[in-house]
Amino acid sequence: MADPSSYRPRPGEIPDSPGVYRFRDEHRRVIYVGKAKSLRQRLSSYFQDLSGLHPRTATMVTTAASVEWTVVSTEVEALQLEYSWIKEYDPRFNVKYRDDKSYPSLAVTMNEEFPRVQVLRGAKRRGVRYFGPYAHAWAIRETVDLLLRVFPVRTCSAGVFKRAQAIGRPCLLGYIDKCAAPCTGRISPEDHRALAEEFCDFMAGRTGTYLRRLEQEMGEAAEALEYERAGRLRDDIEALRRAMEKSAVVLADATDADLIALAEDELEAAVQIFHVRGGRVRGQRGWVTDRVADVTAGELVESALQQLYGEESGESVPREVLVPALPQPPEPVADWLTERRGSRVSLRVPQRGDKRDLMTTVARNAQQALTLHKTKRASDLTTRSRALEEIAEHLGLDSAPLRVECFDISHLQGDDVVASMVVFEDGLARKSEYRRFQIKSFAGQDDVRAMHEVVSRRFRRYLRERERTGEWAVEEGGEEAADVRVGPTEEDGRPRRFAYPPQLVVVDGGQPQVAAARRAMDELGVDDVAVCGLAKRLEEVWLPGEDDPVILPRTSEGLYLLQRVRDEAHRFAIRYQRGKRSQSIRKGPLDAIPGLGETRKKALLKHFGSVKRLRAATVEEISEVPGIGRRTAETVAAALAGQAQAAPAVNTATGEIVED
């Protein structure tokens, strides 16, 4: 635990201007990013008496070992740089909202020659128009089904589209007029793109103009005695109105706004967002976050706005953003939103009328989401803190282990021996830090030896990372670095590697595995990391050099956290081992031949029926297979002949290998 006074900047060193600052720990990892109108005033507030700081803020400044800052011209630039650094460094002490579910969106792939309408989840892609997100995927599909009658845009996958192009015949949707069938040339690429743009305009809320145009065309068709066309237009209008009725009108027509509401307690905060387009609720989403510091409602709103609009395209920012509390000061955030949209954005708190009533509804949804999250979450911040404190108390540690790493060994009767390393920080899984190991120095069912090797490799890498200058690392003895993802030296806190030591190492096993892990660290001179083992049978916690295990109460939050860590390491190891096993099962004699792809392998096996017959064939016979040339045939024949010579001869009567 560092003393904040040891790295406090001298008086006068900090400029009195806008900027962004970063706190780093002793390993140069960025743990907190913040912005300030005055860097001098904001940073000075962190170096007061610890008793006057919020507990999480006090933990942050004592975990940090240095602070640095970057001066910018305006508060808007500070806001943009702060968001960029939070996304880049993922600092553990910053407010990070987590989606309470994966919300589907309606997407139109305008980046393709023939745009496609589909339902998508996850990260947004460049060149794709998104609408939503929506609460349910079926609601999107019902709306799309109604709109395809009027806007018959392609909805098929790339495979179906290419197959229809090849055979010159559209799919079922093309026959029932719910697709314009661009695959068969029924509509030109330009006309199909115009159709997709009309679809996007309608989904964006510009419905009134389009409906009036259809009604006018219907009247003109009726006057010209084109009753069939007038009937089709009438049905199209009815379909569009049914699609519009699926979202109730909540605000005046043509109102585009996002309403953001908060529900918070001392430990967590929930955010709910209603997307209103054309006066109708087009989508809803929610986030939850730990309150990692004594942040105000305005600061929570600012973080939510950064996450909501930071990666969105400018057209997704509405004309109005209604919030429960304004960031302080509100002008930089409003200017940033205006910059994103390209036109003026109003950021305000609704005071009366329909918008105030709708904000109350959004706030009620946020409160319900927070209540539901509390009941679902097995370990909130208080529980996690208590679990870490119990572990420290029972294991005799000086402080709570904020970073815990767990190792597990997996194999199938001694074959394909692998190991896993999982990482938990502040009681939560840090999956980006997980690592997998191949045990290459031996084979067999020796978990103790494997544990010694894995822990040695992990901490040998850690010691090397502290001194390395940026080159790629390879294990001693020429071992392939399959267990690392290394790159340039991380002087700026970016790398996800073995550079950060844990406070506690947990191994899946009892006394022998714990002794092996401790011995591996002692051989490397690592004496500041605690070790324990969790045995599956009785859930006993073993410590190095102790004859008796530590027994944690069955209701202990500390034991529950250790079980979660152990089970996650076991799951990760089993998954890796099964993947290795399936790869070895799939490999055959033809897989080792260079230049022989799946198509040619299938052609050879289809022609000869088996590898045995293929091995007995001549080069001329192999060349007769469609797609196999003379040179490839020679390569196949030579490779199979070499494999046959390398394989030992076996006495079929006794099963023994025959020596030469």
N, C-alpha and C positions, 0 to 999 in steps of 0.2 A: 504494500500500500504506500503510494507516494505522498509526500508532503507537498501540497500546492505551492507553498512558499519557495520550494526548491526550483520551480520553473516559472515563477511569476515574473513577467516582464518588468523592467525598471521603469520608474516614473518618467514620463515624457517619451518613451519608446513607442507607445501605441498612438497612432494618429487619430485625431478627432474628426473623422470623415466616414462616409458610408463604406461598407466592406463586408467580406465574408471571412469567418474564422474557422479553424479546424483544431480540435484537440486530438492528440495522438498518444497512444500508450507507449510502454517501454520498448515494444517491438516495432514501433513506427507505424502501427496500424491506426487508421483514422477511426475514432470512436464517437465523434460528435461533430456536426457541421451546423453552424448558425450564421445569421446575418444581423446586421445592426445599422441603424442610421448613424450612430456614433460608436465606432469600435472601442474608443477609450472608455466610455461610460459602461458599455455592455460587458466588456471583458473584466473591468474592475469589479463588477458585481459578483463574479465567480470566486474572487480571492478574498472574500470576507470570512468571518468566523464560521466554521463548519456547522455550528449549532444553529446558525441563522439560515441555512440553505435547506431546500427540500431534500428528503432522504436520497432520492434517486440522483439529484444534482450533486449532492455530496459524494455519492458513490462514483459519479462520473469524474469529478475533479481529482479524487484520490486515485482513481484508476489511471488517469492521464499522466503522462510524463513530460509533455511539452505542448505548447500552443503556438500557432502561427496564423497569419492573416493575409488577406489580399485586398488592397484598396481598389474601389471602383468609382466611377463618376457619379452614378445616380442610384437611387434605391431600387429602381426597376432592374438595373444590371445586377445588383446584389441578389434580388429575388431569382433571376434567371440562373446566376452562377450557383446559388445555394441549391436549387433544384437539380442542376446538373451534377453537382458533387454528391448529393444524397443518392442519386441513381447510380453514380459511378462507384462510390465507396461502400454503400449499404452500411452506414455506421450504426452500431448496436444501440446507442442511447437516443437516437432520433425517433420522432413519432413516425411509425410505419403502419399505415392502414392495411388491413387484410380483408379481402372480400369474404363476406359471410357465405357466399356460394358462387359458383361459376355461372354467370348470367349469359344467356344466348343473345345474339344480335342478328338482325337481318342485314346481310351484306350483299353488295352488288359489285362484282369484280370489274370495275371500269378500266383496269389495267390490261385486260385481255382484248383480243380482236373482236370476239363475240362475248360481251359481258354476260355473266351468269348470276342469277339470284339464288342465294343459299343461306342457311342458318349456320352461324359460326360462333365459336366460343374462343376464349383465350386472347392472346396478344393481337393487336391490330397490325395489319400489313399496309404498306404504302401503296397508294393507287386504288384502294378499295373503299367504297362508300358504305358507311355503317349507319344503321338506324336502330335505336333502342338504347341500352339493352332492355329485354323483356323478362318478365317473371317466369314465363313458361315457353318452351319451344313449340308446343302444340298451338299456342295462341298465334305465333308468327305464321305457322304453316296454314292455319285456317284463313288468315288475312291474305297471304300470298295466293292461296287457291282461288279466292274471290277476285283478286286483282289480275290474275293471269288471263282471265276472260277478256279484259280490256287491254292489258299490256302483256301480250304473249312472249315474254322474254325467256331465254334459255334457262333451264334449271338443272339440266343433266350434268353428270360428271364428265371429265375429260375423256375417260375410256368409252363411255356410251356415245359421246359426240363423235369421236374418231371412228368408231365402228359404223355409225350411221353414215358418216361421210364415205366410208369405204364401200358400203353396199348400196349407197344412193337411195336409202329408204329411211324416213324419219321414225322415231319411236311413237309410242301410243299418244303422248301429249300432242305431237304434231298432227295426228289424225283427228283428234277431238278439238282442235283449234285452241289449245292452251299453250302452244308453242309455235312461234313463227317459222320454225324449222330452218334456221340458217345453215344447218349441216347439209341440206340438200340443195341449197341455192334458192329456196323459195323467197328469201328476202336478202337484200344486199347487206354487206357489213355496215355501210353508212346508215341505212334505214333501221337496222337492228340496234345500232348504238343510239340513234335518236329515240327509239322505243324505250331503251333502258334509261335514258335521261328523263323521259316523261315519267317513267315509273319512280325515279328518284325524286323528281319534283313533287309528285303526289305524296310520297312517303314523308317528304320534308314539310308537309303541311300546306302546300299551295294547291288546295283542292277546289276552292270556290271558282277560280278562273277556268279550270279544266271542266268542271261540271257545267258551267254556263256555256262553254263552247260546245259540249256534247248536246246540250238541250237545243242550242241554236241549229246544229247540224241535223238533229232529229226533226225539228220543225221544217227545215228546208227540204228534207227528204220527203216528208209527208205532203208538202205543197207540190212537189214534183211527181207525186203519185208513186214514189219508190217506197212502197209500204214494207217490203222485206228489210231493206236497209234501215228504215225508221224503227222497225221492230227490234232489230239487233242493237241499235243505239239505245233504245228504251231499256233493254235488258242490261246493257253495259252500265247505264246510269244507276239502275237498281242495284247492281252488284257493287258498284263503288259506294253507294249510300249504305249498304249493309256492312261493308268493310269499315266505313267511318263510324257506324253505330257501335262497333265493338269497343271503341274507346269513348268514354263519356266526356261531354263538354264540361270543363271545370272552370275555364276562364273565358273572357271575351274572345270572339273570333279573331284569328291571326295573331294571337299572343304567343310568342316564343320565349320561354323562360325555363331555367333550372332552379328548383327550390331545394335548398339544403337545410336539414335540421339536425340537431345534436341531442343526444341523451348521454349523460355522463355521471359517474360517481368518483370516488376517491382513487379508484384503481384503473378504470377503463372508460372508454368513450365509444359510442356508436354513432355513425353517420348514416342518414338516409337521404337519398336524392330522388326526386321526381323530375323526369324530363317531360316538359309540356311543349308541344309543337302544334301550332294552329289552334290553340285553346284546348287541346286534348292531351291527356296523359299518354305519352307514347312509350314510356319505359320507366323502370324503377331499379335502383341498385342500392346496396348498403355495404358499409365497412365497419370494422371494429378495430380498436387499437388499445394498447396499454398506455396509461398515462405515465410516461417515463420521467417526467419532471413536473414541476408546478406550473403547467401551461394554462393559459386562459382560454375561454371559448373562442376569442378572436384568433388566437394562434392555432387552435385546432381547425378552425374554418380555413385559415390560410394554407395549412398542410393539405387539407382535403381538396382545395382548389388547385394546388400544385399537382397533386396526383391525378385529379380528374381531367385537367386540361393540359397537363405537361406534355403528353404524348399524342393528344388528339390533334386532328387537322383543324385548321382555323374555322372551317365551316361548321364544326360541331359546337363551337362556342355561341350561345344564343345572345339575343340582344339584351336580355335581362337575367341577372343572377341574384336570386333572393336568398338571404342568409339570416340566421338568428342573431349573429353578432358580427360587427365589422372588424377586420384586422386593423391593427393600429401601427402606423397610419394607413388608411384605406386607399389613398391615392396611388401608391406604387402598384398595388395589386390590380386596381381598376385599369391603370395604364397598361400593365402587362396583358390583361385580358383583351383590351382594345387592340393591342399589337397583334395578338394571336388571331383575332377575328378579322381585322382589317377595317373595322368601323367601330363606332362608339359602343361600349358595353356599360350598362347601368348596374352597379353593384350596390345593393341597399338592403335595408331591413324593412319588410312590409309592416305598415302601421294599422291599416284598416281595410275593410272591404273583402272581396272574394279572395284576394291573394293572401291576406292575413288568415282567413278561414282555412284555405288550403295548406298554409304553413303549419297550422295547428294539427291538421291530419298527418302531415309528414312527420311532425314531432312525435305524434302518438305512435306512428310506425317505428320510429327510431327507438322509443322507449320499449316497445314490445320486442324489437330485435335485440336490445341489450339484455332484457330479461331472459329471452330464449338462449342467448349466447352464454349467460351466466349458468343456466341450468345444464347446458350441454358441455361446457368446458370442464374437464376433469381437474385442471390445475390452473387457477388464475395466478396473478402475480403474487398475492399473499401466500397462496399454497406453495408455489414454487420456492419462494424465499424461505418458508418454513422447512421445506424438504431439504434445501441446501444447508440450512443451519443444523438440522438434525444429523445430516451426513457428517458435517464438520465436527459436531460434538461427539458422535459415536466413534469416529475414526481418529480423533485426537488431532485434527487439523487446526492450524492457526486461524484460518479464515474460511469462509464458504467457498467451495470450489466452483467458480463461475464458468470454467471450461472443463468439461469432463469428456474423456475419450475412452471408448470401449473396444476391445479386440475380441474376435471370435475366430475359431478354426473350423473349416468344413471340408469334408472329403467323402468319397464313396469307397469304403473298404480299402483305403490307402491310395486310391487313384485320384488324380486331379485335385491335389491338396491346394486349397486357397484360404485366404484370410480376409477379414473385413475390419475396417476402422470406422466407427461412427462418432460424431461429435455433437455434444449438447452444450449450448451456451445459455446461461441463465435458466436452465431447466427446459429449454426448447431445442428441438432437433435443428441442426445447422447442416442441411443436406448438401450444400455446395462444398462442404469441407470433408465429406465422406471419401474414403479411399479403399481400393481393393488391391490385394497382393497375390501374386503367384508364388507358391513355395517351390523353389527350383533346386535347392541344394541337396534334397533327398526326397524319397517317396516312401510312403508307408503310414501306419497309424500311430504316429508319435506326436501327439498334440503338444506335449511339453517342449519338445525340440522346435516344433513349428512356432510356438508362441515366443520362444527365445529369439528365433530368427526375425519374426515380424517386428517385435518391439525394438530389437537392435537396428533394423533397417529404418524404422520410423525416427528414432532419436539420432541415429547417425546422420540422417538427412537433416534433422533439425540443427545439429551442430554444424553441418556443412553450410546450411542456408545462412547462418549467422556470419559466415566469413566469405561467402561466395561473391563474385563480381558480376554475375549475370549470365555465365555460360550454361549450357544444358548439362544436366548431371546424369551420370550412369553409375549404377551400383558397382562396388568393388567386385572383381572377378568377372567383369564383363556382363553382368546381369542386365537384361533389358529393363528399362525403367517403365514397366507397365503399370506401376503403382503410383505414378506421379503425373502431375500436369504442371510443368515448370515453364518458365519463360524468363523475361528480363528481370533483373533485380528489382524488387519493389521498394523503392525509396519513397514512394508516394502512397503506400498503404493499399495497393491494388491486388497483389498476388494472392491466390488461394492455394497455398502450398503448405509445407511442413514447417514454416518459419515460426509458428506460434506454439509454445509449449502449453500443455494442460496443467491444471492444478491437481488433477486426479486421473489416474489410469485405472480403469476397471477391466478385468479379464473374465471371460466366461469359464469358470472352473474353480477348483479348490486350491489346496496347499501347493501341489506341484506346479500348476500354471502360474500362481502368484510368485512362487520362488523363482521361476524361470524369467518372468518379467522383471523382477527386482534385480536379478543377477545381470540381465542384459543392460539395464540402466547403470548399475554399479560399474560394469566393465567400461562404459563410456564416460564415467564421471558425472552422470546426471543424478544429483542428490537432492534436488529441490522439488521433485514431483512425487506425490504420494501414490501408492499402489494398493489395490484391494481386489479380491475375487468374489464372485457371487456364484455359489454352487446351486445347481438347479434343484436337487432332491429336497433339501430342507430350507432352501433360500437362506443359507448361512453366508455371512460375510467374513472372508478370511483376510488376515493381514500378514505381511512378511515376518517370518521368524516367530510367529505365535503358534502355540500348540492347540489352542482352543479358539473357535470362531467367535465373532461378535454377533450376538443375536439381537436384531432389531424387532420391535413389536410388529405384529402382523398389520396393525392399523397405522403404522408409521408412514408418514408422507415421504420420508427419506428412503425407506425400503421400496415404496411404490415407484419412486423416480429411478432407483437403481434397477428395478425389474424392467421398467420401460427401456432404459438404455441397453441392458443386456439383450432383451427381446428384439430390439431394433438391430443390434449388431448381428444377432443370429439370423434374422430375416434377410439382411443384406448379404451375409455370407452364403446362405443357402441359395439365394437368387443367382449369385455369381457362379457358384459351383454347378448349378443346374445348367446354366448357360454354357459353361465350359464342357460339360458332359454331352450336351446335345450337339455341340460343334464336333466333338470327337466321334460321336456316333454317325453323324452325317458324312464324314470324310470317307472317301473310297479311293481305289487305285487311280481313277481318272482325275481326282481333284489335285494331285501333285504334278500334273503335266502342264507346263506353262503354255499359255495361249489357247487353252481349250476351255471355252465357255460352256454355259448350261445348254445352249441350243445344240452345239456340236456333240456334247456328251450324250444328250438324249438321242441324237441321230445315230451315233455309233452303237449305243445299246439297243436301239430299235432294230438296226440292220443285222447285228450279230446275235442278239438275244442275251448275251452274258459277257462278262469280262474275260472269262476263260476262253471262249471262242474268239474273242477279239485278240487275245494274246497269241493265239495260234495262227492268226491270219497273216498274210504277207502284205508288203507295202502296196502292191498292186490291188489287192482285194480291199484294203482300207481306203485306197484312193477312189474306189467306185462309190463310196458313200456320198450322197449329195452334200455339198458344202465343205468337203474335205479335199484339199489339194495334195499334190505330191509331197511338198515340204512338210505339211502338217502330218501326213501319213507317216513319213519317216520319223518325225519327232515322237508320235504316239508309239510306233513300233519299238523305237529305241528305249523309250521310257519304260514301257511294260516289260521289255526284256531285262532291263537293269533291275527292276523291282523283283522279277523272278529270280535273278541271280543273287540278290541281296537277302532274300527270304531263306531261312534255314530249312534243310530237308528234314522231314518228319517220318518216322516209322509208323505206318498206319496201323500196324498190329499192336505195338506197345505204346504209341503216343510219345516216344522219346525222340529227341533231336539227334540226328545222325551226324557225327563229326566227320570231317574230311580226312 
